Amino acid sequence: MDWRAALERQSFQQDDEIDIVETLLALSAADRPGRNFDAERQHLLRLGEGLGEAPSAETLSGRIAGEFGYTGDAETYDDMRNADITDVIERRRGLPVAIGLLYILAARAAGWEMTGLNFPGHFLIRLTTPDGPCIMDPFDGGRVMTMKDVGALLSRMSGGEAQLHPMYLGSAPVRQVIVRLQNNIKVRALQASDTERALEILKRISLFAPGESSVWLEWSGIEAGRGNMRRAIELLEEGADHAPTETALQTMADARRALGRRLN
């Protein structure tokens, strides 16, 4: 698999229309040169087969958690195999966002309306059913959550400090969900002082999500911290070329000027 080309192709798709299967497999292929992914591809494409026309949380969780045995890895949560789709398929374990992407993939393959949420700290999904929207926890076998459950989860995640803001229940486009998955790997690499690994993840994100300004800013910041000032400036200039808004463009320009002053 030419994983770079596969990721770059996704950069031309709308945020909520990128190919989940091909993007996840390309990201996995980046660490597995020469491997054939036909078996994994076919498995992922089968997840949504035969679910029926009527969207149902019970049917979906029965397929993903029941029939295929996917669940969250609570025992070795920080194991980065939980963020790589090939390992997730082999182990049937993963991070909330990794398992959540499988739910979204299956639901959308069946023609159902499902989206990820911008909930902080723990990825949740929402399925539109004939009875209304249904929030599910993919990490916990697709458990259906009431708003009281969601509020309690937020309280546990924040130590009781955060309030349930409407933006936490806003829809997250698929591209942002996959970026969130990759950020899990990047953050743990930085925590382990593995800067090269973190940079590699940022490079991969830039291929399929060049409009994510935070990627260019963080990448530039790491290079600047290593003394590579001219490379840091080049990255900001490249990020500016992809800036999705005037605000993002201004942020890039401000960072560029700040680095320019350090060069003089």
C-alpha positions as CSV (number, residue, x, y, z in Angstrom):
1,M,0.0,0.0,0.0
2,D,1.2,3.5,-0.9
3,W,0.1,4.9,2.4
4,R,1.2,8.4,1.8
5,A,-0.7,8.6,-1.5
6,A,-3.7,7.0,0.2
7,L,-3.7,9.6,3.0
8,E,-3.2,12.5,0.5
9,R,-6.2,11.4,-1.5
10,Q,-8.4,11.8,1.6
11,S,-7.3,15.4,2.0
12,F,-9.5,16.3,-1.0
13,Q,-12.6,14.8,0.6
14,Q,-15.1,16.8,2.8
15,D,-14.4,16.5,6.5
16,D,-17.3,14.1,7.1
17,E,-16.9,12.1,3.8
18,I,-13.4,10.7,4.0
19,D,-13.0,7.0,3.7
20,I,-12.7,5.6,7.2
21,V,-11.5,2.2,6.0
22,E,-8.8,3.4,3.7
23,T,-7.6,6.1,6.0
24,L,-7.2,3.8,9.0
25,L,-5.5,1.2,6.9
26,A,-3.1,3.7,5.4
27,L,-2.2,4.9,8.9
28,S,-1.5,1.3,10.0
29,A,0.4,0.6,6.8
30,A,2.8,3.4,7.6
31,D,4.2,1.2,10.4
32,R,4.0,-2.0,8.4
33,P,5.8,-1.6,5.0
34,G,5.1,-4.3,2.5
35,R,2.1,-5.8,4.4
36,N,-1.1,-6.8,2.5
37,F,-4.2,-5.4,4.1
38,D,-6.9,-7.2,2.1
39,A,-8.1,-9.3,5.0
40,E,-8.4,-6.3,7.3
41,R,-10.2,-4.3,4.6
42,Q,-12.7,-7.1,3.9
43,H,-13.4,-7.5,7.6
44,L,-14.0,-3.8,8.1
45,L,-16.4,-3.7,5.1
46,R,-18.4,-6.6,6.5
47,L,-19.2,-4.8,9.8
48,G,-22.2,-3.0,8.4
49,E,-23.6,-5.9,6.3
50,G,-27.2,-7.0,7.1
51,L,-27.9,-4.6,9.9
52,G,-31.3,-3.7,8.4
53,E,-33.0,-0.5,7.5
54,A,-34.2,0.7,11.0
55,P,-31.4,2.2,13.0
56,S,-31.1,0.5,16.4
57,A,-28.5,0.9,19.1
58,E,-29.1,-2.7,20.3
59,T,-28.6,-4.1,16.8
60,L,-25.5,-2.1,16.3
61,S,-23.9,-3.0,19.6
62,G,-25.0,-6.6,19.1
63,R,-23.0,-6.6,15.9
64,I,-19.8,-4.8,17.0
65,A,-19.6,-5.8,20.6
66,G,-21.6,-9.0,20.5
67,E,-20.9,-10.8,17.2
68,F,-17.4,-9.5,16.6
69,G,-16.4,-9.0,20.3
70,Y,-15.0,-5.4,20.1
71,T,-14.7,-3.6,23.4
72,G,-12.5,-1.1,25.2
73,D,-9.2,-2.1,26.6
74,A,-9.5,-1.1,30.3
75,E,-6.6,-3.3,31.4
76,T,-3.9,-1.9,29.2
77,Y,-5.5,1.3,28.1
78,D,-2.2,3.1,27.3
79,D,-0.9,0.3,25.0
80,M,-0.7,2.0,21.7
81,R,-1.9,-1.1,19.9
82,N,-5.2,0.2,21.0
83,A,-4.9,3.1,18.5
84,D,-3.8,1.0,15.4
85,I,-6.6,-0.5,13.5
86,T,-4.7,-3.6,12.5
87,D,-3.9,-4.4,16.2
88,V,-7.5,-3.5,17.2
89,I,-8.8,-6.0,14.7
90,E,-6.5,-8.7,15.8
91,R,-7.0,-8.1,19.6
92,R,-10.7,-6.9,19.4
93,R,-9.6,-4.2,21.9
94,G,-9.0,-0.5,21.5
95,L,-9.3,3.0,22.7
96,P,-12.8,4.6,22.8
97,V,-12.2,6.5,19.6
98,A,-10.8,3.5,17.8
99,I,-13.8,1.3,18.7
100,G,-16.1,4.3,18.0
101,L,-14.9,4.5,14.5
102,L,-15.9,0.9,13.9
103,Y,-19.4,1.7,15.1
104,I,-19.6,4.8,12.9
105,L,-18.3,2.8,9.9
106,A,-20.8,0.0,10.4
107,A,-23.7,2.3,11.0
108,R,-23.0,4.5,7.9
109,A,-22.5,1.4,5.8
110,A,-26.0,0.4,6.7
111,G,-27.3,3.9,5.7
112,W,-27.8,5.0,9.3
113,E,-27.0,8.4,10.6
114,M,-24.3,8.2,13.3
115,T,-21.7,10.7,14.4
116,G,-18.9,11.1,16.9
117,L,-19.3,13.7,19.6
118,N,-16.9,16.4,20.8
119,F,-17.1,15.1,24.3
120,P,-13.8,15.6,26.1
121,G,-11.6,12.9,27.5
122,H,-13.8,9.9,26.4
123,F,-15.1,9.4,22.9
124,L,-18.9,9.0,22.6
125,I,-21.1,8.4,19.6
126,R,-24.7,9.3,18.7
127,L,-27.0,7.3,16.6
128,T,-30.2,8.8,15.1
129,T,-33.0,6.3,15.6
130,P,-36.8,6.4,14.9
131,D,-37.2,7.2,18.6
132,G,-34.7,10.0,18.6
133,P,-31.0,10.5,19.1
134,C,-29.2,7.8,21.1
135,I,-25.8,8.4,22.8
136,M,-23.6,5.3,23.1
137,D,-20.3,4.5,24.7
138,P,-18.3,2.3,22.3
139,F,-15.7,1.6,25.0
140,D,-18.4,-0.1,27.1
141,G,-19.9,-2.5,24.6
142,G,-22.0,0.2,23.0
143,R,-23.9,1.0,26.2
144,V,-26.8,3.4,25.7
145,M,-26.3,6.5,27.9
146,T,-28.9,8.8,29.4
147,M,-28.0,12.5,29.8
148,K,-27.6,11.7,33.5
149,D,-25.0,9.1,32.6
150,V,-23.2,11.6,30.3
151,G,-23.1,14.2,33.0
152,A,-21.8,11.6,35.5
153,L,-19.1,10.6,33.1
154,L,-18.0,14.2,32.6
155,S,-17.9,14.7,36.3
156,R,-15.6,11.6,36.7
157,M,-13.4,12.7,33.9
158,S,-13.0,16.3,35.2
159,G,-13.0,15.6,38.9
160,G,-16.4,17.3,39.2
161,E,-15.0,20.6,37.8
162,A,-16.6,20.7,34.4
163,Q,-20.2,21.5,33.4
164,L,-22.0,19.7,30.6
165,H,-21.8,22.3,27.9
166,P,-23.8,21.9,24.7
167,M,-20.6,22.0,22.6
168,Y,-19.6,18.7,24.2
169,L,-22.5,17.0,22.4
170,G,-21.8,18.6,19.1
171,S,-21.0,16.4,16.1
172,A,-17.4,15.7,15.2
173,P,-16.7,15.1,11.5
174,V,-14.9,11.9,10.7
175,R,-11.7,13.6,9.8
176,Q,-11.5,15.2,13.2
177,V,-12.3,11.8,14.9
178,I,-9.3,10.2,13.1
179,V,-7.1,13.1,14.0
180,R,-8.2,12.6,17.6
181,L,-7.2,8.9,17.3
182,Q,-3.7,9.9,16.0
183,N,-3.3,12.5,18.7
184,N,-3.6,9.7,21.3
185,I,-0.4,8.2,19.8
186,K,1.3,11.6,19.5
187,V,0.6,12.6,23.1
188,R,1.9,9.3,24.5
189,A,5.1,9.6,22.3
190,L,5.7,13.1,23.8
191,Q,5.1,11.8,27.3
192,A,7.8,9.1,26.6
193,S,10.1,11.8,25.2
194,D,10.0,10.1,21.8
195,T,10.0,13.3,19.7
196,E,10.7,11.5,16.5
197,R,7.6,9.4,16.8
198,A,5.5,12.4,17.7
199,L,6.9,14.2,14.6
200,E,6.1,11.2,12.4
201,I,2.5,11.2,13.6
202,L,2.1,15.0,13.0
203,K,3.4,14.4,9.4
204,R,0.8,11.7,8.8
205,I,-2.0,13.9,10.1
206,S,-0.8,16.7,7.8
207,L,-1.3,14.4,4.8
208,F,-5.0,13.7,5.4
209,A,-6.0,16.7,7.5
210,P,-3.8,19.6,6.2
211,G,-6.5,22.1,7.4
212,E,-5.8,21.2,11.0
213,S,-3.9,24.3,11.9
214,S,-2.9,23.0,15.3
215,V,-0.8,20.3,13.6
216,W,1.4,22.8,11.8
217,L,1.7,25.0,14.9
218,E,2.8,22.1,17.1
219,W,5.1,20.6,14.4
220,S,6.7,24.0,14.0
221,G,7.0,24.5,17.7
222,I,8.8,21.2,18.1
223,E,11.2,22.0,15.3
224,A,11.9,25.5,16.8
225,G,12.5,23.9,20.2
226,R,15.2,21.7,18.5
227,G,16.8,24.8,17.0
228,N,15.5,24.2,13.5
229,M,14.2,27.7,13.1
230,R,14.1,27.9,9.4
231,R,12.3,24.6,9.1
232,A,9.8,25.8,11.8
233,I,9.1,28.9,9.7
234,E,8.6,26.7,6.5
235,L,6.1,24.6,8.3
236,L,4.1,27.7,9.4
237,E,4.1,28.9,5.8
238,E,2.9,25.6,4.6
239,G,0.2,25.6,7.3
240,A,-0.9,29.0,6.1
241,D,-1.4,27.7,2.6
242,H,-4.0,25.2,4.1
243,A,-5.5,27.5,6.8
244,P,-9.3,27.0,6.7
245,T,-10.2,30.4,8.2
246,E,-8.9,33.9,8.5
247,T,-8.4,33.4,12.2
248,A,-6.2,30.4,11.5
249,L,-4.3,32.3,8.9
250,Q,-3.7,35.1,11.3
251,T,-2.5,32.7,14.0
252,M,0.0,31.3,11.5
253,A,1.2,34.8,10.6
254,D,1.6,35.8,14.2
255,A,3.6,32.6,15.0
256,R,5.7,33.2,11.8
257,R,6.5,36.8,12.9
258,A,7.5,35.6,16.4
259,L,9.9,33.0,15.0
260,G,11.3,35.6,12.5
261,R,12.2,37.9,15.4
262,R,14.1,35.0,17.0
263,L,16.1,34.6,13.8
264,N,17.2,38.2,13.7
